[in-house]
Amino acid sequence: MLTFHQIWEVKDKWIAIGLRDGAVDSTLYDSRQDAMSHMHGNEARFFYFPLGNFATGLKLIDAECVLMFQRDFYDGGARVTDTPGNGDPFLSVFQGDVYHDLLRAGLRRNE
């Protein structure tokens, strides 16, 4: 998204990412709630990503870590909802390090 848009165009936007395959339809949404409402009843099949938090981009391993966490979150029965008082679910530093280390080890085995 950062390749085809200027940062000021995407800094407050969200994208929907498919849990199954990581696919993105390249639609920019004004809010997570807006993105969820455009999934037509399939909102649980996606996770919603704020582009402004990653204005400098994401390394492949970090993107894989986010996708792995979101899949585990979903497979564990958790569902993201968007209500006025609901903050965005983020990994704690410890959990993020655990996922990052697991992915790095997995990627090294596949080199």
C-alpha positions as CSV (number, residue, x, y, z in Angstrom):
1,M,0.0,0.0,0.0
2,L,2.9,2.3,0.7
3,T,4.3,1.7,-2.7
4,F,1.2,3.0,-4.5
5,H,0.1,5.7,-2.1
6,Q,1.7,8.6,-0.3
7,I,2.0,8.4,3.4
8,W,-0.5,11.2,4.0
9,E,-3.1,9.3,2.0
10,V,-2.9,6.2,4.2
11,K,-1.8,7.4,7.6
12,D,-5.3,7.3,9.0
13,K,-6.5,4.3,6.9
14,W,-7.2,0.6,7.6
15,I,-7.0,-2.5,5.4
16,A,-8.7,-5.8,5.8
17,I,-6.4,-8.9,5.5
18,G,-7.7,-12.4,5.0
19,L,-6.9,-14.8,7.7
20,R,-6.9,-17.8,5.4
21,D,-4.3,-16.5,2.9
22,G,-3.2,-13.0,3.9
23,A,-4.8,-11.5,0.8
24,V,-5.6,-7.8,0.8
25,D,-8.1,-6.3,-1.7
26,S,-6.2,-2.9,-1.6
27,T,-9.3,-1.0,-0.4
28,L,-8.5,1.7,2.1
29,Y,-11.0,2.2,4.9
30,D,-11.5,5.2,7.2
31,S,-11.8,3.0,10.3
32,R,-11.8,-0.5,11.5
33,Q,-15.5,-0.4,11.9
34,D,-15.8,0.8,8.3
35,A,-13.6,-2.1,7.1
36,M,-15.6,-4.6,9.1
37,S,-18.9,-3.4,7.7
38,H,-17.7,-3.9,4.2
39,M,-17.1,-7.6,4.7
40,H,-20.8,-8.3,4.4
41,G,-21.1,-10.7,7.3
42,N,-17.7,-12.3,6.8
43,E,-15.8,-9.9,9.1
44,A,-14.5,-12.8,11.3
45,R,-12.6,-14.1,8.2
46,F,-10.4,-11.0,8.2
47,F,-8.3,-8.9,10.6
48,Y,-8.0,-5.2,10.4
49,F,-4.7,-3.4,10.1
50,P,-4.0,0.3,10.8
51,L,-1.6,1.5,8.2
52,G,-0.5,4.6,10.0
53,N,1.1,2.6,12.8
54,F,3.5,1.1,10.2
55,A,4.2,4.1,8.0
56,T,7.7,3.0,7.3
57,G,6.5,-0.5,6.2
58,L,6.9,-3.9,7.7
59,K,9.6,-6.5,7.3
60,L,8.4,-9.9,6.0
61,I,9.1,-11.6,9.3
62,D,7.0,-8.9,11.2
63,A,4.1,-9.3,8.7
64,E,4.2,-13.1,9.2
65,C,4.3,-12.6,13.0
66,V,1.1,-10.4,12.8
67,L,-0.6,-12.9,10.6
68,M,0.4,-15.9,12.8
69,F,-0.8,-14.1,15.9
70,Q,-4.2,-13.1,14.3
71,R,-4.7,-16.7,13.2
72,D,-3.9,-18.1,16.6
73,F,-6.2,-15.4,18.2
74,Y,-9.1,-16.5,15.9
75,D,-8.4,-20.2,16.3
76,G,-8.4,-19.7,20.0
77,G,-12.1,-18.6,19.8
78,A,-11.4,-14.8,20.2
79,R,-13.2,-12.4,17.9
80,V,-12.4,-8.7,17.4
81,T,-15.3,-6.4,17.7
82,D,-15.3,-2.7,17.1
83,T,-17.2,-0.7,19.7
84,P,-16.4,2.9,20.8
85,G,-14.7,1.7,24.0
86,N,-12.8,-1.1,22.4
87,G,-9.1,-0.5,21.9
88,D,-7.0,-2.3,19.3
89,P,-5.7,-5.7,20.4
90,F,-1.9,-5.6,20.3
91,L,0.7,-8.2,21.3
92,S,2.6,-7.5,24.5
93,V,6.3,-7.1,24.1
94,F,6.9,-10.6,25.5
95,Q,4.4,-12.3,23.3
96,G,5.6,-10.4,20.3
97,D,9.2,-11.6,21.0
98,V,8.0,-15.2,21.3
99,Y,6.2,-15.1,17.9
100,H,9.2,-13.3,16.3
101,D,11.6,-15.9,17.6
102,L,9.4,-18.8,16.5
103,L,9.1,-17.3,13.0
104,R,12.8,-16.6,12.7
105,A,13.6,-20.2,13.7
106,G,11.1,-21.5,11.1
107,L,12.4,-19.3,8.4
108,R,16.0,-20.4,9.1
109,R,14.9,-24.1,8.7
110,N,13.5,-23.3,5.3
111,E,16.5,-21.4,3.9
